Amino acid sequence: MKKLITILVLAATPFLAHTLMSEQPKVNSSEEPPCEDNACSLPSADGLAEEISSKIDANRSEAEWKKILTPEQYRVLRQHGTERPFKNEYWNNKKEGDYHCAGCGASLFESSAKYNSGTGWPSFYDAADISNIGKTVDKSHGMVRTEVHCAKCGGHLGHIFPDGPKPTGLRYCINSASLRFEEKGEN
């Protein structure tokens, strides 16, 4: 994964490289990443597996996840992968509707909270149902960030940053592969 990121950054245009670098919050490595009220308590990566395993259907094995998810969904949701910016399904989706977890169908975001952050990933300033969003500290790749995951199935969604628009000031930077979009009027 580090090799892929290095290749992408080296091959990217100056604009894209700037965008990818500005994607990260500016915090000291000893600080906890910011969250909605700057006073939240986040589990460490070590404690995340225990927290998530208590919420996932105990009977669903990784082999079963592989059967119900596409290879890209599995890589993102189950292996904490990240899809390419500007090369994913929903980054530029402007249709009205709701975004659900691709793993379990939990309601995550509404199109009314989606905005163009310029990063190349779907970005939202608020969650549809905050109880469906879990958070944990992510110290991978030499950075400190707040990872967001589906609180129902534990699937990796993306990260949250404190540089979004009002009224929340948040930017949920989410992988399209972790989402299932339902357009308004469908069903």
C-alpha positions as CSV (number, residue, x, y, z in Angstrom):
1,M,0.0,0.0,0.0
2,K,2.8,2.4,0.8
3,K,4.4,1.7,-2.6
4,L,1.1,2.4,-4.3
5,I,0.7,5.7,-2.5
6,T,4.3,6.7,-3.3
7,I,3.8,5.9,-7.0
8,L,0.5,7.9,-7.1
9,V,2.1,10.9,-5.4
10,L,5.2,10.9,-7.7
11,A,3.1,10.4,-10.8
12,A,0.4,13.0,-9.8
13,T,0.3,16.5,-11.1
14,P,1.3,19.3,-8.7
15,F,-2.4,20.0,-8.0
16,L,-3.2,16.4,-7.1
17,A,-0.1,16.1,-5.0
18,H,-1.2,19.3,-3.1
19,T,-4.7,17.9,-2.7
20,L,-3.5,14.6,-1.3
21,M,-1.1,16.3,1.1
22,S,-3.8,18.8,2.3
23,E,-6.1,15.8,2.9
24,Q,-4.4,15.2,6.2
25,P,-5.2,17.3,9.3
26,K,-2.3,19.3,10.7
27,V,-1.7,17.8,14.1
28,N,1.4,16.8,16.0
29,S,2.0,13.1,16.2
30,S,1.5,13.1,19.9
31,E,-2.0,14.7,19.6
32,E,-5.2,12.9,19.2
33,P,-7.0,13.7,16.0
34,P,-9.8,16.2,16.3
35,C,-13.4,15.1,16.3
36,E,-16.8,16.7,16.4
37,D,-16.6,18.3,19.8
38,N,-12.8,18.0,20.3
39,A,-13.6,16.1,23.5
40,C,-14.6,12.6,22.1
41,S,-12.9,9.4,23.2
42,L,-11.6,7.2,20.4
43,P,-10.5,3.6,20.8
44,S,-7.0,2.8,19.7
45,A,-6.3,0.6,16.7
46,D,-5.5,-2.2,19.1
47,G,-8.9,-1.9,20.8
48,L,-10.8,-1.5,17.6
49,A,-10.9,-5.2,16.7
50,E,-12.6,-6.0,20.0
51,E,-15.1,-3.1,19.7
52,I,-16.0,-4.0,16.1
53,S,-16.2,-7.8,16.7
54,S,-18.9,-7.2,19.3
55,K,-21.1,-5.5,16.6
56,I,-20.5,-7.7,13.6
57,D,-22.8,-10.7,12.9
58,A,-20.8,-13.3,14.8
59,N,-21.7,-15.9,12.1
60,R,-20.3,-14.0,9.1
61,S,-16.8,-15.2,8.2
62,E,-14.3,-13.4,6.0
63,A,-15.1,-16.0,3.3
64,E,-18.8,-15.0,3.6
65,W,-17.8,-11.3,3.3
66,K,-15.8,-12.2,0.1
67,K,-19.0,-13.8,-1.3
68,I,-21.3,-10.8,-0.7
69,L,-18.8,-8.0,-1.5
70,T,-17.1,-7.1,-4.7
71,P,-13.3,-7.5,-4.6
72,E,-12.9,-3.6,-4.3
73,Q,-15.6,-3.4,-1.6
74,Y,-13.8,-6.2,0.3
75,R,-10.5,-4.5,0.0
76,V,-11.9,-1.2,1.3
77,L,-14.5,-2.3,3.9
78,R,-12.7,-5.3,5.4
79,Q,-9.0,-4.6,4.7
80,H,-9.1,-0.8,5.3
81,G,-8.1,0.0,1.8
82,T,-8.4,3.4,0.0
83,E,-9.6,3.8,-3.5
84,R,-8.1,6.2,-6.0
85,P,-9.2,9.8,-5.9
86,F,-11.3,11.0,-8.9
87,K,-11.5,7.4,-10.1
88,N,-14.4,6.2,-7.9
89,E,-18.1,5.9,-8.4
90,Y,-19.6,8.6,-6.2
91,W,-17.0,11.4,-5.9
92,N,-18.9,13.5,-8.4
93,N,-22.4,12.1,-7.9
94,K,-24.9,15.0,-7.7
95,K,-28.1,13.0,-7.6
96,E,-30.5,13.3,-4.6
97,G,-30.7,10.3,-2.4
98,D,-29.2,8.4,0.5
99,Y,-25.9,6.6,1.0
100,H,-25.9,3.3,2.9
101,C,-23.1,1.0,4.0
102,A,-22.3,-1.4,1.2
103,G,-21.6,-4.1,3.8
104,C,-24.8,-4.1,5.9
105,G,-27.1,-1.4,4.5
106,A,-26.9,0.9,7.5
107,S,-27.9,4.5,6.8
108,L,-24.8,6.7,6.7
109,F,-25.1,9.9,4.7
110,E,-27.7,12.0,2.8
111,S,-27.0,13.8,-0.5
112,S,-28.0,17.1,1.1
113,A,-24.8,16.9,3.3
114,K,-22.6,16.0,0.3
115,Y,-20.3,18.7,-1.1
116,N,-17.3,18.9,-3.5
117,S,-14.2,19.1,-1.2
118,G,-11.8,18.9,-4.2
119,T,-10.2,15.8,-2.9
120,G,-11.6,13.3,-5.4
121,W,-13.6,11.3,-2.8
122,P,-17.2,11.7,-1.7
123,S,-17.3,14.2,1.1
124,F,-20.0,14.9,3.6
125,Y,-20.3,17.5,6.3
126,D,-22.7,15.5,8.5
127,A,-23.9,11.9,9.0
128,A,-27.5,10.8,8.4
129,D,-27.4,8.9,11.7
130,I,-24.4,9.5,13.8
131,S,-25.1,6.3,15.8
132,N,-24.2,4.4,12.6
133,I,-20.7,5.9,12.5
134,G,-17.9,4.6,14.6
135,K,-14.5,6.3,15.1
136,T,-11.0,5.2,15.9
137,V,-7.5,6.7,16.0
138,D,-5.5,5.7,12.8
139,K,-1.8,6.1,13.1
140,S,-0.9,4.5,9.8
141,H,1.4,6.0,7.2
142,G,3.2,8.2,9.7
143,M,0.0,10.3,10.3
144,V,-2.6,10.7,13.0
145,R,-6.1,10.7,11.7
146,T,-9.6,9.8,12.8
147,E,-10.9,6.7,10.9
148,V,-14.6,6.3,10.5
149,H,-16.2,2.9,10.2
150,C,-19.8,1.5,10.1
151,A,-20.9,1.0,13.7
152,K,-23.1,-1.8,12.6
153,C,-20.8,-4.1,10.6
154,G,-17.4,-2.5,11.3
155,G,-16.6,-1.8,7.7
156,H,-14.0,0.8,7.0
157,L,-15.5,3.9,5.4
158,G,-12.8,6.5,5.3
159,H,-11.6,9.4,7.6
160,I,-13.0,12.5,9.2
161,F,-11.2,15.9,9.2
162,P,-11.9,19.2,10.9
163,D,-11.7,21.3,7.6
164,G,-15.3,20.9,6.3
165,P,-17.9,23.6,5.7
166,K,-20.4,25.0,8.2
167,P,-22.5,24.2,10.0
168,T,-20.4,21.3,11.4
169,G,-16.9,22.2,10.1
170,L,-16.4,18.5,9.4
171,R,-15.3,16.6,6.3
172,Y,-16.2,12.9,6.2
173,C,-13.9,11.7,3.4
174,I,-15.5,8.4,2.3
175,N,-14.6,5.7,-0.1
176,S,-17.3,5.1,-2.8
177,A,-16.7,1.3,-2.5
178,S,-17.9,1.4,1.1
179,L,-21.2,3.0,0.0
180,R,-24.4,2.0,-1.7
181,F,-26.4,4.9,-3.1
182,E,-30.2,4.9,-3.3
183,E,-31.6,7.7,-5.5
184,K,-34.7,9.5,-4.3
185,G,-37.8,8.1,-5.9
186,E,-36.3,4.6,-6.4
187,N,-37.7,1.6,-4.5
